């Protein structure tokens, strides 16, 4: 499972001209599910996201988590994180999980976070989405459960 994690002042998702999700301060997570990913990867991803200390403390150091700043999560599925562009000019997505399994694991990450008491919103799996964000910092991190 791969994630691009962005610390945001705000973020939102629009589908067919309608905003379907929005958050204030928190983390926007673009989440891809790979062929070999399972429930353990979903749990690990949620654990990492919940504990990630990327918000500034009083001294301006990244020492605080989403919970400590009262932040929110916006999780957006993005199979293109498994796009392989090493050969040719067109990406191959053979490393991405099939949609049925990917959607189930995407939902499980959100369920794990909600189970920890977080406010979590999501995009619409499989839809063409427009994602807007105000990246705070900017802070952008990558996390892969295979690493």
C-alpha positions in Angstrom: 0.0 0.0 0.0 1.4 3.4 -1.0 0.5 6.8 0.2 1.3 10.4 -0.7 0.7 12.3 2.6 0.2 16.0 2.5 -0.2 18.3 5.5 -3.0 20.7 4.6 -4.6 23.8 5.8 -7.7 22.6 3.9 -8.6 20.1 1.2 -11.6 18.9 -0.7 -12.9 16.5 -3.4 -15.3 17.3 -6.1 -17.1 14.8 -8.4 -19.3 15.9 -11.3 -19.2 19.5 -10.1 -20.4 18.6 -6.5 -18.1 18.8 -3.5 -18.4 15.4 -1.8 -15.8 15.9 1.0 -13.8 18.6 2.6 -11.6 19.1 5.6 -9.8 21.9 7.4 -6.4 21.4 9.0 -5.2 17.8 8.7 -3.8 15.3 6.3 -4.8 14.6 2.7 -3.8 11.1 1.8 -3.6 9.8 -1.7 -3.8 6.1 -1.2 -2.9 3.3 -3.7 -3.4 -0.4 -3.1 -1.0 -2.9 -4.6 -1.5 -6.5 -5.7 0.0 -8.1 -2.6 -1.7 -5.8 -0.1 -4.0 -7.2 2.6 -5.6 -6.4 5.9 -2.3 -6.1 7.6 -1.3 -3.4 5.2 -4.5 -1.5 5.9 -3.9 -1.7 9.6 -0.3 -0.6 9.3 -1.2 2.3 7.1 -3.8 3.5 9.5 -1.4 3.2 12.4 1.3 5.2 10.6 -1.1 7.9 9.6 -2.6 8.2 13.1 0.8 8.6 14.8 2.6 10.6 12.2 4.1 13.7 13.9 4.1 16.3 11.1 2.4 19.3 12.7 4.4 22.1 14.4 4.6 22.4 18.1 5.1 25.8 19.9 8.8 25.8 19.0 8.0 25.3 15.3 9.2 21.7 15.2 7.2 18.9 13.6 6.3 17.1 16.9 2.5 16.9 16.9 0.1 14.3 15.3 -3.3 14.9 13.8 -4.9 14.0 17.1 -2.8 16.5 19.0 -3.9 19.4 16.7 -7.5 18.4 16.4 -7.0 17.7 12.7 -8.9 15.6 10.1 -8.2 13.1 7.4 -9.2 13.2 3.8 -8.4 9.8 2.1 -8.5 9.6 -1.7 -8.0 6.4 -3.6 -5.4 6.7 -6.3 -4.4 3.5 -8.2 -2.0 5.6 -10.3 0.5 5.4 -7.4 1.3 2.0 -8.8 1.9 3.3 -12.3 5.2 2.0 -13.6 6.9 4.3 -16.1 10.3 2.6 -16.3 9.6 1.2 -19.8 8.1 3.3 -22.7 6.1 6.5 -22.2 2.8 5.1 -21.2 2.4 3.9 -17.5 1.6 0.3 -16.7 -0.7 -0.3 -13.8 -0.2 -4.1 -13.4 1.1 -3.5 -9.9 -2.2 -2.1 -8.7 -4.8 -4.4 -6.9 -8.0 -5.2 -8.7 -10.7 -2.7 -8.0 -12.8 -4.9 -5.7 -10.0 -5.7 -3.4 -8.5 -2.2 -3.6 -11.8 -0.6 -2.6 -12.2 -3.0 0.4 -8.8 -2.2 1.7 -9.2 1.6 1.0 -12.4 1.5 3.1 -10.6 -0.5 5.8 -7.9 2.2 6.2 -10.7 4.7 6.8 -12.5 2.4 9.2 -9.3 1.8 11.2 -8.9 5.6 11.6 -12.5 6.2 12.5 -12.2 3.4 15.1 -9.4 5.5 16.7 -11.8 8.4 16.9 -10.6 10.5 14.0 -12.8 12.6 11.7 -12.3 10.9 8.3 -13.7 11.8 4.9 -13.1 10.1 1.6 -13.2 10.5 -2.1 -15.4 8.3 -4.3 -13.7 5.1 -5.2 -13.3 4.7 -9.0 -14.7 8.1 -9.8 -13.0 10.9 -11.7 -12.3 13.4 -9.0 -10.9 16.9 -8.7 -8.9 17.3 -5.5 -8.1 20.7 -4.2 -5.7 21.4 -1.4 -3.8 24.1 0.4 -0.5 22.3 1.3 0.7 23.7 4.6 4.5 24.0 4.6 4.6 22.5 2.0 4.9 19.2 3.7 4.6 16.1 1.5 5.7 12.6 2.5 5.7 9.1 0.9 4.9 5.9 2.8 4.9 2.4 1.4 3.9 -0.5 3.7 6.3 -2.8 1.7 9.3 -0.7 2.8 
